Amino acid sequence: QVRQSTVEPVFGSLVHYYGLSKINVLGKASAHKVMLMAATCFNLKKYLKTFKRKLTNSAAVETVAHLISAFLKSSIAFTLKF
């Protein structure tokens, strides 16, 4: 019951909004990359929605933007290793 209320909406969002009903790549490694990038996008969107209301100071906004760009660079470098 707990899994149904926490995990299933995430899978539904990934399938419906991120087009993951069918993964059009060959191999497990490529499919893994697609899932990682979709999960990263989902988490960033959720993070920005959560903290958007709390960020009013321009320095805080710049810091969050810098952290997100650093995270994206590291995640892209990670996926290129596969």
C-alpha positions in Angstrom: 0.0 0.0 0.0 2.9 2.4 0.8 4.6 1.6 -2.5 1.5 2.2 -4.4 1.1 5.7 -3.0 4.8 6.7 -3.3 6.4 5.0 -6.3 3.5 4.4 -8.7 2.8 8.2 -9.3 6.4 8.6 -10.3 6.3 5.8 -12.8 3.0 7.3 -14.2 4.6 10.7 -14.6 7.7 9.2 -16.3 5.5 7.3 -18.7 3.0 10.0 -19.4 5.1 13.2 -19.4 8.6 12.0 -20.3 7.6 9.5 -23.0 9.0 6.4 -21.3 6.2 4.0 -22.4 8.7 2.7 -24.9 12.5 3.3 -24.8 13.9 3.5 -28.3 17.5 2.6 -27.7 19.5 -0.6 -28.0 21.1 -2.3 -25.0 20.8 -2.2 -21.2 23.4 0.5 -20.8 21.6 2.9 -23.2 18.2 2.2 -21.5 19.9 2.9 -18.2 21.1 6.3 -19.5 17.6 7.1 -20.6 16.1 6.2 -17.3 18.8 8.2 -15.4 18.2 11.3 -17.4 14.4 11.0 -17.1 14.7 10.5 -13.3 17.1 13.5 -13.1 14.7 15.7 -14.9 11.8 14.6 -12.7 13.8 15.2 -9.5 15.0 18.6 -10.7 11.5 19.7 -11.6 10.2 18.5 -8.2 13.1 20.3 -6.4 12.5 23.5 -8.3 8.8 23.4 -7.6 9.4 22.8 -3.9 12.0 25.5 -3.3 10.7 28.1 -5.8 8.5 29.7 -3.2 11.3 30.0 -0.6 13.8 31.7 -2.9 13.4 35.4 -2.8 16.9 36.6 -2.3 18.8 37.0 -5.7 22.0 35.6 -4.1 20.0 32.5 -3.1 18.6 32.1 -6.6 22.1 32.4 -8.1 23.4 29.8 -5.7 20.7 27.4 -6.5 21.2 27.9 -10.3 24.9 27.3 -9.8 24.2 24.1 -7.9 21.8 22.8 -10.5 24.2 23.5 -13.3 27.0 21.7 -11.4 24.7 18.8 -10.8 23.7 18.6 -14.5 27.3 18.7 -15.6 28.2 15.9 -13.3 25.2 13.8 -14.2 25.9 14.2 -17.9 29.6 13.2 -17.4 28.4 10.2 -15.4 26.0 9.0 -18.2 28.7 9.5 -20.8 30.9 7.0 -19.0 28.5 4.1 -19.8 
